[in-house]
Amino acid sequence: MDTMSQILKLLEKTDSIEINEFRMDVDELELTIMPTLQNVVQKVVEKQIEAKKEFESQIEFKYPVKDYAGKVNEVKLGGKNRKTVKLGGQTSLYRFEEPQPNAPTVTFDVFDIPMNGLPRPIKENFEDVMHSPGEWAEKAVKEFGADMITLHLIGTDPKVKDKSLKDAAKDLEEVLQAVKVPLVIGGSGNPKKDPLVLEMAAEVADGERCLLASANLDLDYQKIAQAAVKHDHAVLSWAISDVNMQKVLNKALMKEGLTHNDIVMDPTTCALGYGIEFSIDVMTRTRLSALKGEEILQMPMSSGTTNAWGSREAWMKKDEWGPTKYRGPIWEVVTGLTMMLCGVDIFMMLHPLSVKTLKEIGTTLTYEYKSKESRDISDWINKF
Amino acid sequence: MKVTAMDIYKLLPKTNCGKCGEASCMAFAAKLSQKEAELSSCPQLKGADFEKLTNVLAPAVKEIKIGTGDKAVTIGGDEVLYRYELTYYNQTALAVDLSDDMDDSAFDQKLAEIKNLEFERTGEILKLDAVALRNKSGDAEKFKKAAEKLKDAEIPVILCSFDSNAMEAALDVLGPKRPLIYAATENNIDEMANLALKHNCPVALFVPNDLEKMKQISRKLRESGVKDIVLDPGTYIGEAIGDTMDNFIMIRRLAVEGKDEDFRFPILAVPAVCWINPKEDEILTKMKEATTAAALMNRYADVMILHGVDIWEMMPVLTLRQSLYTDPRKPQSVESKIYEFGTVDENSPVIMTTNFALTYYTVAGDLKSGKVNCYLLVLDTTGKAVDVAVAGGQFNGKAAAELIKDTGVEKLVNHRKLIIPGLAASVSGEIEDESGWEVIVGTRDSSEIPAFLAKIW
């Protein structure tokens, strides 16, 4: 190999060469560049142009906004004799891409029996009205600004009070009369009785667009879906942290005649510290699939945020953990907030302060980016 | 976007020499892609090839160390936007502030509170990681004096001042401890960059609510030679908290999906700004601070400065952090077998629970603290909690009967009574049918087990 070829061989893997301590004394200098070397130079120049382009594209700031093929369905609740609430309707994942059309909704839990087992911080707000689901609901709306009420017909469980369908109907009537917000109507969790209870509830609340909670694969979901279709209600589709199970159940419900605007999904909320990361993953995947265009997962999502109160950190008396008075509400709000940031649209909650906090942050999801006054924090270091 | 094993394999020697401890270069590549191996284990990779692969393997978000020695805390290192895609790395570092105008006793007391705060969950001790020293006085000398008090504190420090003279004074004391300099701004960038380079410390860049400007200044910092940068786009609360979250998401999206070199850094949040408005009740302020911290931790905050140090305020924040940073690739379960607690004999009670790690550690903790003597049968529910496993069908009569048989517990005790969780009451009948044991439905919460046993056993 001649010297030049050797040099070229060496140059193959380099972008540039630097000659140190080089001196040349000449009168006249003529440089002849071989074609191969010209090629090398050409390549280097091309590379530099490319690098420059990349550099320039990196200098310019562009908002990382995406287009989404899919969107979240909008489910309307309420109607005939009550206010309406809309759930879902997002066309993007984040607010800076497109603010969501409807703020997250909170529905207050109300029960058909006095719940003496409720944690003290909740009981002290509702003790005076626990004997009557109607008064309880009214207080939640009037004093604590509830968007919606969830009536849990727990007393219908044969293991609790085995209330008859007739008695349950009375309780429901009472709540329907007492408040003008939309309702979620929940059974007791008894798989045999719930379909009967919800079928009755659908009839009693005909045309009021309630959310019947809930249908799952372990009970007669067909009965619930058919009653909802007949009396114009929406159905909560409950799967246990399993996206595939959720798809199967949604399909099954739609086969009974429910449309994509009549279903809300409950992918299950595990409380903070008790598996919330599983819920984060499932909710995130569900919402991302919806926006990618997977129609069977495009329903709004619901969170049973009250599960947070089952956490011992929320209720257990333990001096080294500080007062339960604060621990409970904060456990509930952090659980709900985390779910909200994964895309959840409706929250079942218990404590007024948690509800207020969640709604304050939730409402901001409907604002345009940088559309609100913000406090000057440029000097925060010496401000407190 | 995460780099694949194939991308890595292409850059390896492909000799399958086995010196890295893996059978083949492909296996080594797979380990590298999962961050389960070190590139330096490959003896054949040298010079430019090594550099190239190091860059390929660099996480989307740079890892940055604050502090020195075994007390240092590492932040950043994330590869993905969503936890389920891989896992999140290096949990959010939590710093609580001290100000340079506190008197000695208040200062020392709060420092002790920060260092001693701990909360045990599922066999893990959760703690705070750092202190943030605020130059509240605005005086360089006072800032330096306060820094002196942290010299032997053995805890990573964030030095907070926008005044480069005060920063320099404090760095004269703490520089060798590698504190995080907070913060470079568009007004002091040259001085702060020089201090960061001189003391080899990471520096935070504070550009409130203007990502375009943040990008320019981040570039400027990088061009000055600073490599370890932390980004603070400002923590706004109230009606503007949405802007804070948007900014955090955009920064992370630009880093992970856009590979934008100016944003490939950890993000810093300051929930402590909740204390700026003194009109509010203190309890509500603490609630707001914890809520803000939780929101921003869910939105990629890698390090946070807080002001409150009450255990009830920190518990949800520490718990959320533990949850977010568990590795979804590792099953959250313990071995399904028989465990002994305390001193057992043939009359000891037999209790059943699931093999979900959270459930097991919670129950085990309660049995230990209640000084219970018993056998605990741990059922394989594929790592699901009691209520979820009952609903999902893993906690059933057949499975329970098989576990009783397989563990040989029938040879260990002379009774046939099994205590199951209150939440599994609905399967008590089928367990009796399948196993022939008498089933006693226990308490809903395992903290009540000791009292329950005292009553019935």
Boltz contact constraints between the chains, C-beta under 6 A:
constraints:
  - contact:
      token1: [A, 61]
      token2: [B, 212]
      max_distance: 6.0
  - contact:
      token1: [A, 61]
      token2: [B, 215]
      max_distance: 6.0
  - contact:
      token1: [A, 64]
      token2: [B, 250]
      max_distance: 6.0
  - contact:
      token1: [A, 64]
      token2: [B, 253]
      max_distance: 6.0
  - contact:
      token1: [A, 64]
      token2: [B, 254]
      max_distance: 6.0
  - contact:
      token1: [A, 94]
      token2: [B, 249]
      max_distance: 6.0
  - contact:
      token1: [A, 95]
      token2: [B, 242]
      max_distance: 6.0
  - contact:
      token1: [A, 95]
      token2: [B, 246]
      max_distance: 6.0
  - contact:
      token1: [A, 96]
      token2: [B, 246]
      max_distance: 6.0
  - contact:
      token1: [A, 240]
      token2: [B, 388]
      max_distance: 6.0
  - contact:
      token1: [A, 240]
      token2: [B, 391]
      max_distance: 6.0
  - contact:
      token1: [A, 240]
      token2: [B, 392]
      max_distance: 6.0
  - contact:
      token1: [A, 272]
      token2: [B, 319]
      max_distance: 6.0
  - contact:
      token1: [A, 273]
      token2: [B, 319]
      max_distance: 6.0
  - contact:
      token1: [A, 276]
      token2: [B, 323]
      max_distance: 6.0
  - contact:
      token1: [A, 277]
      token2: [B, 323]
      max_distance: 6.0
  - contact:
      token1: [A, 277]
      token2: [B, 326]
      max_distance: 6.0
  - contact:
      token1: [A, 281]
      token2: [B, 84]
      max_distance: 6.0
  - contact:
      token1: [A, 284]
      token2: [B, 82]
      max_distance: 6.0
  - contact:
      token1: [A, 313]
      token2: [B, 315]
      max_distance: 6.0
  - contact:
      token1: [A, 321]
      token2: [B, 311]
      max_distance: 6.0
  - contact:
      token1: [A, 322]
      token2: [B, 311]
      max_distance: 6.0
  - contact:
      token1: [A, 322]
      token2: [B, 312]
      max_distance: 6.0
  - contact:
      token1: [A, 326]
      token2: [B, 312]
      max_distance: 6.0
  - contact:
      token1: [A, 327]
      token2: [B, 312]
      max_distance: 6.0
  - contact:
      token1: [A, 330]
      token2: [B, 287]
      max_distance: 6.0
  - contact:
      token1: [A, 330]
      token2: [B, 290]
      max_distance: 6.0
  - contact:
      token1: [A, 330]
      token2: [B, 316]
      max_distance: 6.0
  - contact:
      token1: [A, 331]
      token2: [B, 316]
      max_distance: 6.0
  - contact:
      token1: [A, 333]
      token2: [B, 291]
      max_distance: 6.0
  - contact:
      token1: [A, 334]
      token2: [B, 294]
      max_distance: 6.0
  - contact:
      token1: [A, 334]
      token2: [B, 316]
      max_distance: 6.0
  - contact:
      token1: [A, 337]
      token2: [B, 294]
      max_distance: 6.0
  - contact:
      token1: [A, 337]
      token2: [B, 295]
      max_distance: 6.0
  - contact:
      token1: [A, 338]
      token2: [B, 298]
      max_distance: 6.0
  - contact:
      token1: [A, 341]
      token2: [B, 298]
      max_distance: 6.0
  - contact:
      token1: [A, 357]
      token2: [B, 291]
      max_distance: 6.0
  - contact:
      token1: [A, 361]
      token2: [B, 241]
      max_distance: 6.0
  - contact:
      token1: [A, 364]
      token2: [B, 241]
      max_distance: 6.0
  - contact:
      token1: [A, 364]
      token2: [B, 242]
      max_distance: 6.0
  - contact:
      token1: [A, 367]
      token2: [B, 242]
      max_distance: 6.0
  - contact:
      token1: [A, 369]
      token2: [B, 246]
      max_distance: 6.0
  - contact:
      token1: [A, 370]
      token2: [B, 243]
      max_distance: 6.0
  - contact:
      token1: [A, 372]
      token2: [B, 239]
      max_distance: 6.0
  - contact:
      token1: [A, 372]
      token2: [B, 240]
      max_distance: 6.0
  - contact:
      token1: [A, 374]
      token2: [B, 236]
      max_distance: 6.0
  - contact:
      token1: [A, 374]
      token2: [B, 240]
      max_distance: 6.0
  - contact:
      token1: [A, 377]
      token2: [B, 234]
      max_distance: 6.0
  - contact:
      token1: [A, 377]
      token2: [B, 273]
      max_distance: 6.0
  - contact:
      token1: [A, 378]
      token2: [B, 208]
      max_distance: 6.0
  - contact:
      token1: [A, 380]
      token2: [B, 273]
      max_distance: 6.0
  - contact:
      token1: [A, 381]
      token2: [B, 134]
      max_distance: 6.0
  - contact:
      token1: [A, 381]
      token2: [B, 160]
      max_distance: 6.0
  - contact:
      token1: [A, 382]
      token2: [B, 136]
      max_distance: 6.0
  - contact:
      token1: [A, 383]
      token2: [B, 276]
      max_distance: 6.0
  - contact:
      token1: [A, 384]
      token2: [B, 275]
      max_distance: 6.0
  - contact:
      token1: [A, 384]
      token2: [B, 276]
      max_distance: 6.0
